[in-house]
Amino acid sequence: MTIAGSDPSGGAGIQADLKTFHQLGVYGEAVITLLTVQNTVTVRRVELVSLDLVLAQIEAVLEDIPPAAAKTGALGSAELIEAIGRAAARWTFPLVVDPVMLSKPGAPLAEPEAGEAFRRFLIPRAALLTPNLPEAASLCGFSVETVKEMEHAGRTLLDLGAGAVLIKGGHLAGDPVDLYMSADENTVRFPAFRIDTPHTHGTGCTYSAAITAGLARGLSVLQAVREAKLFVNQAIRTNPGLGRGSGPLNHWV
């Protein structure tokens, strides 16, 4: 199950999640939290779905086809983050939390109060938290621009209650390195060569969805991250070149 926003251009959000679930062999369910008017160049509008309607969608899924794993994407409001965090306390399946705060073009997809809501209500429910560097910095309250600072951020986020943290290094200078840290003190670096392409729209959504698919298939968190890393790298490398801006990945990879 994905709990996230809608991208009508198909590259991110609910649309990217469902494509990824399908390609990785799991049945996808989708709870829509917000609607965007966007394409590969710009985000023109964001409309939040009412809190009661989001929660009703979740309840409808849980009472009939409960998922083997779930993820969150863009949630929009601190109120919804708190509500999902409280609901997740009763869930028996693993939850991947992708703390989406900005779209690829830079439009806000969460209220300014979202960081505190994530820290208090949702991070403690996360089997895995998957921030990029700006999101990690926002959640931690200090700069995260180097691998050493990523390690500091990882420890900080684990202290907030996450079972594991994957800090994505796409914003690093030079080649990207993703850093995985878990509550049992397991630390793994995932280095990669930087792929020279503007077509990276929906990378974070696809990555977290691929991890969620792995968890639904019974993989451990670390195994799911390993598989998802390979999937998303190849999806970027073989992107279809669509759009005039930051285009989508190849979800058929």
C-alpha positions as MATLAB code, in Angstrom:
seq = 'MTIAGSDPSGGAGIQADLKTFHQLGVYGEAVITLLTVQNTVTVRRVELVSLDLVLAQIEAVLEDIPPAAAKTGALGSAELIEAIGRAAARWTFPLVVDPVMLSKPGAPLAEPEAGEAFRRFLIPRAALLTPNLPEAASLCGFSVETVKEMEHAGRTLLDLGAGAVLIKGGHLAGDPVDLYMSADENTVRFPAFRIDTPHTHGTGCTYSAAITAGLARGLSVLQAVREAKLFVNQAIRTNPGLGRGSGPLNHWV';
ca = [
       0.000    0.000    0.000;
       1.212    3.471   -0.857;
      -0.110    6.558    0.946;
       0.995    9.482   -1.192;
       0.132   12.247   -3.637;
      -0.894   12.071   -7.278;
       1.368   13.156  -10.160;
      -0.680   13.464  -13.377;
       2.490   13.295  -15.493;
       3.016    9.756  -14.160;
       6.620    9.967  -13.022;
       6.312   10.338   -9.257;
       3.903    9.824   -6.392;
       1.108    7.260   -6.519;
       1.665    6.633  -10.219;
       5.376    5.805   -9.846;
       4.669    3.662   -6.792;
       2.043    1.531   -8.537;
       4.245    1.068  -11.614;
       7.102   -0.052   -9.388;
       4.921   -2.431   -7.362;
       3.630   -4.020  -10.565;
       7.068   -4.414  -12.095;
       8.440   -6.033   -8.937;
       5.645   -8.554   -8.718;
       3.419   -7.298   -5.904;
      -0.200   -6.130   -5.905;
      -0.463   -2.384   -5.336;
      -3.045   -0.397   -3.372;
      -3.088    3.401   -3.314;
      -4.366    5.951   -0.813;
      -4.288    9.478   -2.279;
      -3.318   12.299    0.098;
      -3.046   15.239   -2.295;
      -3.514   16.174   -5.933;
      -0.901   18.078   -7.898;
      -0.996   19.916  -11.193;
       2.496   19.235  -12.489;
       4.660   17.983  -15.317;
       8.406   17.480  -15.749;
       9.005   21.244  -15.747;
       6.829   22.754  -13.017;
       4.307   22.241  -10.238;
       1.404   24.651  -10.707;
      -0.969   23.632   -7.939;
      -1.298   21.366   -4.916;
      -4.635   20.488   -3.296;
      -4.805   18.426   -0.092;
      -7.372   15.663    0.320;
      -9.373   16.056    3.525;
      -8.082   14.192    6.567;
     -11.234   12.117    7.014;
     -11.207   11.033    3.370;
      -7.564    9.888    3.570;
      -8.250    7.909    6.743;
     -11.397    6.404    5.196;
      -9.345    5.213    2.210;
      -6.847    3.542    4.538;
      -9.599    1.868    6.551;
     -11.277    0.552    3.396;
      -8.020   -1.096    2.336;
      -7.193   -2.536    5.746;
     -10.602   -4.096    6.321;
     -10.599   -6.016    3.028;
      -7.101   -6.474    1.518;
      -4.576   -5.644    4.256;
      -1.092   -5.069    2.813;
       2.067   -7.011    3.556;
       3.985   -3.692    3.633;
       3.241    0.002    3.186;
       4.964    3.275    2.408;
       4.204    6.951    2.775;
       5.112    9.695    0.330;
       3.853   13.277    0.182;
       1.409   13.790    3.063;
       0.895   17.547    2.872;
      -0.061   18.485    6.409;
       1.227   18.011    9.948;
      -2.293   16.963   10.928;
      -2.262   14.057    8.473;
       1.260   13.013    9.464;
       0.120   12.815   13.092;
      -3.042   10.891   12.182;
      -1.155    8.318   10.103;
       1.456    7.950   12.821;
      -1.252    7.214   15.381;
      -2.960    4.755   13.029;
       0.336    3.019   12.231;
       0.780    2.159   15.911;
      -1.814   -0.583   15.315;
      -0.355   -1.932   12.068;
       1.458   -5.261   12.076;
       3.128   -4.797    8.663;
       6.349   -2.804    8.057;
       6.099    0.869    7.108;
       8.593    2.711    4.896;
       8.478    6.466    5.519;
       9.687    8.676    2.670;
       9.531   12.157    4.266;
       8.675   14.055    1.090;
       8.738   17.811    1.625;
       9.552   19.269   -1.806;
       8.779   18.261   -5.386;
      11.622   17.904   -7.896;
      11.037   21.500   -9.184;
      11.108   22.710   -5.567;
       7.407   23.243   -4.820;
       6.485   22.522   -1.182;
       4.526   19.311   -0.611;
       4.297   19.642    3.168;
       3.540   22.389    5.672;
       6.408   24.077    7.563;
       5.244   22.217   10.691;
       5.681   18.846    8.979;
       9.209   18.259   10.271;
       8.144   18.266   13.902;
       5.154   16.049   13.108;
       7.438   13.546   11.364;
       9.801   13.526   14.346;
       7.049   13.040   16.938;
       4.526   10.798   15.256;
       5.745    9.013   12.140;
       9.484    8.362   12.431;
       8.972    6.191   15.543;
       6.632    3.979   13.433;
       9.060    3.560   10.530;
      10.707    0.222    9.849;
      12.770    2.333    7.427;
      13.084    6.100    6.942;
      14.370    7.256    3.512;
      15.274   10.980    3.499;
      17.454   12.688    0.917;
      20.037   15.191    2.169;
      17.752   18.266    2.360;
      15.069   16.200    4.103;
      17.596   14.763    6.564;
      18.836   18.275    7.318;
      15.284   19.512    7.893;
      14.473   16.612   10.207;
      17.749   16.864   12.154;
      18.150   20.641   12.342;
      21.729   20.720   11.043;
      23.558   20.679    7.713;
      23.849   17.322    5.932;
      26.193   17.744    2.973;
      28.943   15.124    3.462;
      29.107   11.408    4.225;
      30.323   12.200    7.740;
      27.324   14.473    8.289;
      25.100   11.730    6.863;
      26.396    9.375    9.573;
      25.609   11.976   12.248;
      22.136   12.437   10.794;
      21.573    8.697   10.665;
      22.344    8.307   14.365;
      20.102   11.267   15.168;
      17.172    9.806   13.239;
      17.650    6.368   14.776;
      17.488    8.022   18.187;
      14.036    9.335   17.212;
      12.817    5.742   16.963;
      13.217    4.621   13.356;
      14.078    0.950   12.957;
      16.524    1.815   10.170;
      17.484    4.834    8.088;
      18.535    5.092    4.445;
      19.963    8.539    3.714;
      20.120    9.049   -0.041;
      23.223   10.814   -1.297;
      22.067   12.085   -4.656;
      22.726   15.686   -3.536;
      26.349   14.971   -2.554;
      29.140   16.663   -4.479;
      30.754   14.051   -6.715;
      29.469   10.503   -6.958;
      26.455    9.656   -4.803;
      26.654    7.381   -1.775;
      23.571    6.116    0.028;
      24.036    5.328    3.711;
      22.040    2.616    5.491;
      22.065    2.504    9.284;
      19.923    0.328   11.528;
      19.045    0.227   15.209;
      21.130   -2.948   15.592;
      24.200   -0.899   14.570;
      24.425   -2.339   11.067;
      25.923    0.309    8.728;
      26.255   -0.199    4.968;
      27.323    2.243    2.283;
      25.883    1.956   -1.217;
      28.237    3.816   -3.584;
      27.368    4.446   -7.224;
      28.625    6.380  -10.222;
      26.680    9.535  -10.996;
      24.557    9.104  -14.124;
      24.688   12.165  -16.381;
      20.990   12.776  -17.037;
      18.329   15.332  -16.106;
      15.705   12.575  -16.048;
      15.421   11.775  -12.344;
      11.782   12.738  -11.661;
      10.288   10.386   -9.094;
      13.562    8.756   -8.057;
      12.779    8.901   -4.336;
       9.243    7.602   -4.824;
      10.450    4.739   -7.014;
      13.258    3.845   -4.593;
      11.014    3.693   -1.533;
       8.316    1.815   -3.485;
      10.854   -0.774   -4.615;
      11.961   -1.252   -1.003;
       8.333   -1.646    0.073;
       7.781   -4.250   -2.646;
      10.781   -6.189   -1.349;
       9.444   -6.114    2.195;
       6.058   -7.341    0.957;
       7.844  -10.275   -0.682;
       9.440  -11.183    2.639;
      12.910   -9.700    2.252;
      14.730   -8.183    5.215;
      15.011   -4.391    5.219;
      18.664   -4.505    4.146;
      17.963   -7.058    1.390;
      15.073   -4.932    0.149;
      17.317   -1.861    0.033;
      19.990   -3.760   -1.922;
      17.493   -4.907   -4.563;
      15.816   -1.501   -4.763;
      19.164    0.253   -5.248;
      19.919   -1.908   -8.291;
      16.410   -1.357   -9.675;
      16.420    2.426   -9.338;
      19.954    2.821  -10.733;
      19.008    0.875  -13.842;
      15.701    2.743  -14.102;
      17.610    6.047  -14.156;
      20.245    4.748  -16.573;
      17.635    3.548  -19.087;
      15.162    6.417  -18.686;
      12.893    6.969  -21.718;
      13.866   10.634  -22.144;
      10.334   11.974  -21.823;
       9.420   15.573  -21.048;
      11.094   18.949  -21.400;
      12.428   19.023  -17.841;
      13.313   16.391  -15.259;
      11.677   13.404  -16.922;
      10.564   10.067  -15.442;
      12.532    6.874  -14.930;
      12.127    3.620  -16.824;
       9.699    1.666  -14.637;
       9.793   -1.239  -17.108;
      13.423   -2.000  -16.289;
];
